[in-house]
Amino acid sequence: MAAAGSPCLGGFALQGVLSANRRNYSVIWSELETALASHDSLLATDDRFALQLFGSGFASSIGIPSALRPKVSVFKGLRYLDYYNAIHHTLALIPAFASDAYYDRKFSSTVITSLITGTPVIADAQMLRSYSFLTKDAVFLRHDGESDVSVMERVLGMPLEEVFAKRRALTRLTAQLNVDAGVRLAGWARVALQARLAQG
């Protein structure tokens, strides 16, 4: 079976404010430098690999190593349609959380972006527990002992059908979440209307 390859899909997305307080860039840089130095790594040999950063802020603040610059692109100031369309055409979104707050106190914009664009996010068991509406078939699961970078390499080696199966599952999940949200909103609206009518 052929590895994941499509004229409309390539690279990986890391979105959000360009800040080391939001994303753990240093770990990503270190792991990428190691992978790209290996002749056996798909990240080094597959022309589809690139890391695309989307967000506001200053690229100088996240210390992109010079050795990685040919493979790392920064996109800022995109219109919403262009922003989400560009991410839609990447293989996966990388959360790279710099803080555990995204597991118990903050809601990750990367998860919302995954639902909007139909691009699966790389997620470990802790992330699935925190964002319990996400399902294993709609994400690229990061197993114990794996890093985000090793999952990127695994995704590059996946048959194309497996990659699109993830995207179809994510599309179904998003549709169901929208239905569920509509039902809840309608219920709240009925309760509010009944309360208003009861007040005369």
C-alpha positions as CSV (number, residue, x, y, z in Angstrom):
1,M,0.0,0.0,0.0
2,A,1.3,3.4,-0.8
3,A,2.2,5.9,1.9
4,A,0.1,8.9,2.6
5,G,0.5,11.1,-0.5
6,S,-1.9,13.5,-2.0
7,P,-1.5,16.6,-4.2
8,C,-3.8,18.4,-1.8
9,L,-2.2,17.3,1.5
10,G,1.2,18.0,2.9
11,G,3.1,19.2,6.0
12,F,2.0,19.6,9.5
13,A,0.4,22.6,11.2
14,L,1.1,24.2,14.6
15,Q,-1.3,27.1,15.1
16,G,-1.8,29.8,17.8
17,V,0.1,32.7,19.2
18,L,3.8,32.4,18.6
19,S,4.8,32.2,22.2
20,A,6.9,29.7,24.2
21,N,4.3,30.1,27.0
22,R,1.7,28.6,24.8
23,R,3.6,25.9,22.8
24,N,6.6,23.8,23.7
25,Y,8.6,24.8,20.7
26,S,12.0,23.8,22.2
27,V,11.0,20.1,22.4
28,I,9.7,20.1,18.8
29,W,12.9,21.8,17.6
30,S,15.1,19.4,19.4
31,E,13.3,16.3,18.2
32,L,13.1,17.6,14.6
33,E,16.8,18.3,14.5
34,T,17.5,14.8,15.6
35,A,15.1,13.3,13.0
36,L,16.3,15.4,10.1
37,A,19.9,14.4,10.9
38,S,18.9,10.8,10.4
39,H,19.0,9.4,6.8
40,D,16.5,6.7,7.9
41,S,13.8,9.2,9.0
42,L,10.9,9.9,6.7
43,L,11.0,13.5,8.0
44,A,14.4,13.8,6.3
45,T,13.6,11.9,3.1
46,D,10.0,12.6,2.3
47,D,9.5,15.9,0.4
48,R,6.0,16.3,1.8
49,F,7.4,17.0,5.3
50,A,7.2,20.6,6.4
51,L,6.2,22.3,9.6
52,Q,3.8,25.3,9.1
53,L,3.3,27.8,11.9
54,F,0.1,29.8,11.9
55,G,-0.5,32.7,14.3
56,S,0.3,36.1,15.5
57,G,3.4,37.2,17.4
58,F,7.1,37.3,16.5
59,A,8.9,34.3,15.0
60,S,12.1,35.5,16.6
61,S,10.6,34.8,20.1
62,I,10.3,31.0,19.5
63,G,13.9,30.4,18.4
64,I,13.6,28.5,15.2
65,P,17.0,26.8,14.7
66,S,18.8,27.8,11.5
67,A,19.1,24.1,10.5
68,L,15.3,23.8,10.5
69,R,14.5,27.0,8.7
70,P,14.2,25.3,5.2
71,K,11.5,23.1,6.6
72,V,9.6,25.6,8.8
73,S,7.3,28.3,7.5
74,V,5.6,31.0,9.4
75,F,2.2,32.4,8.3
76,K,0.9,35.6,9.9
77,G,-1.9,38.0,9.1
78,L,-3.9,35.6,6.9
79,R,-7.6,36.2,6.3
80,Y,-9.8,33.7,8.2
81,L,-10.7,31.8,5.0
82,D,-7.1,31.5,3.9
83,Y,-6.0,30.6,7.5
84,Y,-8.4,27.7,7.8
85,N,-8.0,26.6,4.2
86,A,-4.2,26.3,4.6
87,I,-4.5,24.2,7.7
88,H,-7.1,22.1,6.0
89,H,-4.5,21.0,3.5
90,T,-2.0,19.9,6.1
91,L,-1.8,16.3,7.3
92,A,-2.3,16.9,11.0
93,L,-2.4,19.6,13.7
94,I,0.2,19.5,16.6
95,P,-0.9,20.7,20.0
96,A,2.5,20.9,21.6
97,F,1.1,22.3,24.8
98,A,3.5,24.1,27.0
99,S,1.3,24.0,30.0
100,D,-1.0,21.4,31.7
101,A,-3.5,24.2,32.0
102,Y,-4.8,23.1,28.5
103,Y,-5.9,19.8,30.1
104,D,-7.9,21.1,33.0
105,R,-8.4,24.9,32.9
106,K,-8.0,26.3,29.3
107,F,-9.7,25.2,26.1
108,S,-7.3,24.7,23.3
109,S,-7.8,26.6,20.1
110,T,-6.0,23.8,18.3
111,V,-8.9,21.5,19.1
112,I,-11.4,24.0,17.7
113,T,-9.3,24.5,14.6
114,S,-9.2,20.7,14.1
115,L,-13.1,20.6,14.1
116,I,-13.3,23.6,11.8
117,T,-10.8,22.5,9.2
118,G,-11.3,18.7,9.3
119,T,-7.6,18.2,10.0
120,P,-7.0,15.6,12.7
121,V,-5.0,16.6,15.8
122,I,-2.3,14.5,17.3
123,A,-3.6,13.5,20.7
124,D,-2.5,11.4,23.6
125,A,-4.6,9.6,26.2
126,Q,-4.5,12.6,28.6
127,M,-5.8,14.9,25.8
128,L,-8.7,12.4,25.0
129,R,-9.7,12.4,28.7
130,S,-9.7,16.2,28.9
131,Y,-11.5,16.7,25.5
132,S,-13.8,13.7,26.0
133,F,-15.8,14.5,22.9
134,L,-12.8,13.6,20.7
135,T,-12.7,10.0,19.5
136,K,-9.7,7.8,18.7
137,D,-10.8,7.3,15.1
138,A,-10.9,11.1,14.6
139,V,-7.4,11.9,15.8
140,F,-3.8,10.6,15.3
141,L,-3.3,8.8,18.6
142,R,0.1,9.4,20.3
143,H,0.9,6.2,22.1
144,D,2.9,6.0,25.4
145,G,6.6,6.6,24.6
146,E,5.9,8.4,21.4
147,S,6.6,12.1,20.7
148,D,4.7,14.5,18.5
149,V,7.6,14.2,16.0
150,S,7.5,10.4,15.9
151,V,3.8,10.5,15.3
152,M,4.4,13.0,12.4
153,E,6.8,10.4,10.9
154,R,4.2,7.6,11.4
155,V,1.5,9.7,9.7
156,L,3.8,10.3,6.7
157,G,4.2,6.6,6.3
158,M,0.4,5.8,6.5
159,P,-1.5,4.6,3.5
160,L,-3.5,7.4,2.0
161,E,-6.8,5.6,2.7
162,E,-6.0,5.6,6.5
163,V,-5.3,9.3,6.5
164,F,-8.6,10.1,4.8
165,A,-10.4,7.7,7.1
166,K,-9.3,9.8,10.0
167,R,-10.6,12.9,8.2
168,R,-13.9,11.3,7.4
169,A,-14.3,10.3,11.0
170,L,-13.5,13.8,12.2
171,T,-16.1,15.2,9.7
172,R,-18.8,12.9,11.1
173,L,-17.8,13.8,14.7
174,T,-18.1,17.5,13.9
175,A,-21.5,17.1,12.3
176,Q,-22.7,15.1,15.4
177,L,-21.4,17.8,17.8
178,N,-23.2,20.4,15.8
179,V,-26.4,18.5,16.0
180,D,-26.0,17.9,19.8
181,A,-25.2,21.6,20.3
182,G,-28.4,22.6,18.3
183,V,-30.5,20.3,20.5
184,R,-29.0,21.8,23.7
185,L,-29.5,25.4,22.5
186,A,-33.1,24.7,21.5
187,G,-33.7,23.3,25.0
188,W,-32.2,26.3,26.7
189,A,-34.3,28.6,24.5
190,R,-37.5,26.8,25.5
191,V,-36.6,27.0,29.1
192,A,-35.9,30.7,28.8
193,L,-39.1,31.4,26.9
194,Q,-41.2,29.5,29.4
195,A,-39.6,31.4,32.3
196,R,-40.3,34.7,30.5
197,L,-43.9,33.7,29.9
198,A,-44.3,32.6,33.5
199,Q,-43.3,36.1,34.6
200,G,-46.1,37.6,32.5
